[in-house]
């Protein structure tokens, strides 16, 4: 079409890249986790590096570990991470190799929100042995006889337990 309109079109075949390169294709993790909850960071890599490389894992630019890898072809790694304070964190990976000729594609990251300890709302008309156990456990539990008066108040709980509560 372009030629029929008198527009010149130049074509140059690029071929395949023969230089050594490693790529962080994807980094994935849950959007939200609880304080102290173990989750797995999924890292998808590809490359044609002839010597071993390292994958550095960091939280807010502070290294939390390195993994030695051989990168020929595609590879998916799962590495465990635990965050012990609530807040938002950048969990990132960086592929480190002396052979890599294009380091701009050696980084990937994901933002994770770490929420405080889970909280349970336990509704019962009569305390029992379970309510005693929950009161003495490390799980934060509100034990009441009625539900909160608005739905928005329920959003602060991770779970709601109705123990022998009539429907009406």
Secondary structure as UniProt FT lines:
FT   HELIX           3..5
FT   STRAND          22..28
FT   STRAND          32..34
FT   TURN            35..36
FT   STRAND          38..48
FT   STRAND          53..59
FT   TURN            60..61
FT   STRAND          62..69
FT   STRAND          72..82
FT   STRAND          87..96
FT   HELIX           103..105
FT   STRAND          107..115
FT   STRAND          119..124
FT   HELIX           129..135
FT   STRAND          140..144
FT   HELIX           151..154
FT   TURN            155..156
FT   STRAND          159..163
//
